[in-house]
Amino acid sequence: MKKLLGLLVVLLMFSLPALVQGTARGGGQRGGGGHPGGGHIPSHGPGPSGGDHGAPQAGDHAAGRGYVDRAGHPDAPHVHHSDQWVGHDSGRGDSHYHLDHPWEHGHFTGGFGRDHVFRLEGGDRNRFWFGGNYFGVAPYDYGFCNGWLWDSDPVVIYEDPDHDGWYLAYNARLGTYVHVQHLG
């Protein structure tokens, strides 16, 4: 009986870090219901916007438009449970996401999409990290990450098909996303 109890204690000691860490790298967290957030993770990133608009269209806060497309949805870029990316429609020519030197700190190689859920480990919108990778939020998107928990939120990184040098960091807790640059 003592051996069995000792074995159980050892097993719990080794499994506790995995339970506390949750769905960190490669955890594949899925599901959720209701409105954006709630644990839903899109099965894919957005497709190309299909144009070179040169300036933001719907959702441009500077022009007085918002992102609330349904009651209860956030006034920030978000993803529906049907995997529709709301707010990613400004096109390749959007000056808010222009970089003179795209990927100057290298490409992110930690994995993309729903099978790669990471936990934020610290920082703020200027510089945050997880798993030894550092990112910074696009200045134009600062207001869209005010509610993020920089030391614990689950995020998923998607490639941005329209804006060279940027990725999309999707916050699974909130159901919102922002443009981020990999800083190394």
VENHUKA-V719691 format. One record per residue. N is the residue number from 1. RES is the residue in one small letter. PHI is phi in radians with two decimals (none if undefined). Layout:
<<N:RES:PHI> <N:RES:PHI>>
This chain:
<<1:m:none> <2:k:-1.11> <3:k:-1.14> <4:l:-1.13> <5:l:-1.14> <6:g:-1.09> <7:l:-1.11> <8:l:-1.09> <9:v:-1.09> <10:v:-1.10> <11:l:-1.08> <12:l:-1.14> <13:m:-1.09> <14:f:-1.36> <15:s:-1.56> <16:l:-1.03> <17:p:-1.02> <18:a:-1.17> <19:l:-1.20> <20:v:-1.20> <21:q:-1.22> <22:g:1.24> <23:t:-1.81> <24:a:-1.13> <25:r:-0.80> <26:g:1.24> <27:g:-1.26> <28:g:1.18> <29:q:-1.05> <30:r:-2.46> <31:g:1.75> <32:g:1.79> <33:g:-2.62> <34:g:1.38> <35:h:-1.51> <36:p:-0.87> <37:g:1.59> <38:g:1.08> <39:g:1.62> <40:h:-1.15> <41:i:-2.19> <42:p:-1.02> <43:s:-1.31> <44:h:-2.72> <45:g:-1.40> <46:p:-1.26> <47:g:-1.44> <48:p:-1.01> <49:s:-1.22> <50:g:1.48> <51:g:-2.73> <52:d:-2.16> <53:h:-1.17> <54:g:1.41> <55:a:-2.64> <56:p:-1.01> <57:q:-1.88> <58:a:-0.98> <59:g:1.61> <60:d:-1.35> <61:h:-1.11> <62:a:-1.12> <63:a:-1.62> <64:g:1.49> <65:r:-1.73> <66:g:-2.11> <67:y:-1.93> <68:v:-1.25> <69:d:-1.82> <70:r:-2.60> <71:a:-1.00> <72:g:1.53> <73:h:-1.55> <74:p:-1.28> <75:d:-1.55> <76:a:-2.75> <77:p:-0.97> <78:h:-2.59> <79:v:-2.18> <80:h:-1.33> <81:h:-1.16> <82:s:-1.47> <83:d:1.21> <84:q:-1.44> <85:w:-1.56> <86:v:-1.46> <87:g:1.73> <88:h:-1.77> <89:d:-2.46> <90:s:-1.45> <91:g:1.51> <92:r:-1.12> <93:g:-1.51> <94:d:-1.18> <95:s:-1.13> <96:h:-1.13> <97:y:-2.06> <98:h:-1.36> <99:l:-2.19> <100:d:-1.17> <101:h:-2.30> <102:p:-1.01> <103:w:1.01> <104:e:-1.11> <105:h:-1.80> <106:g:1.71> <107:h:-1.58> <108:f:-1.32> <109:t:-2.13> <110:g:-1.44> <111:g:1.95> <112:f:-2.11> <113:g:1.53> <114:r:-1.05> <115:d:-1.52> <116:h:-2.33> <117:v:-1.71> <118:f:-2.00> <119:r:-1.83> <120:l:-1.06> <121:e:-1.99> <122:g:2.72> <123:g:1.79> <124:d:-2.70> <125:r:-1.13> <126:n:-1.32> <127:r:-2.79> <128:f:-2.27> <129:w:-2.63> <130:f:-2.83> <131:g:0.90> <132:g:1.39> <133:n:-1.90> <134:y:-2.04> <135:f:-2.41> <136:g:-2.34> <137:v:-1.37> <138:a:-1.05> <139:p:-0.92> <140:y:-1.12> <141:d:-1.72> <142:y:-0.87> <143:g:-1.18> <144:f:-1.56> <145:c:-2.11> <146:n:-1.06> <147:g:-1.61> <148:w:-1.26> <149:l:-1.71> <150:w:-1.20> <151:d:-1.94> <152:s:-2.79> <153:d:-1.10> <154:p:-1.43> <155:v:-2.23> <156:v:-2.22> <157:i:-1.75> <158:y:-2.18> <159:e:-1.31> <160:d:-1.67> <161:p:-1.31> <162:d:-1.90> <163:h:-2.12> <164:d:-1.03> <165:g:1.61> <166:w:-1.98> <167:y:-2.09> <168:l:-1.95> <169:a:-1.74> <170:y:-1.71> <171:n:-1.60> <172:a:-1.18> <173:r:-1.23> <174:l:-1.69> <175:g:1.39> <176:t:-1.96> <177:y:-2.50> <178:v:-2.42> <179:h:-1.40> <180:v:-2.31> <181:q:-1.92> <182:h:-1.29> <183:l:-1.85> <184:g:2.00>>
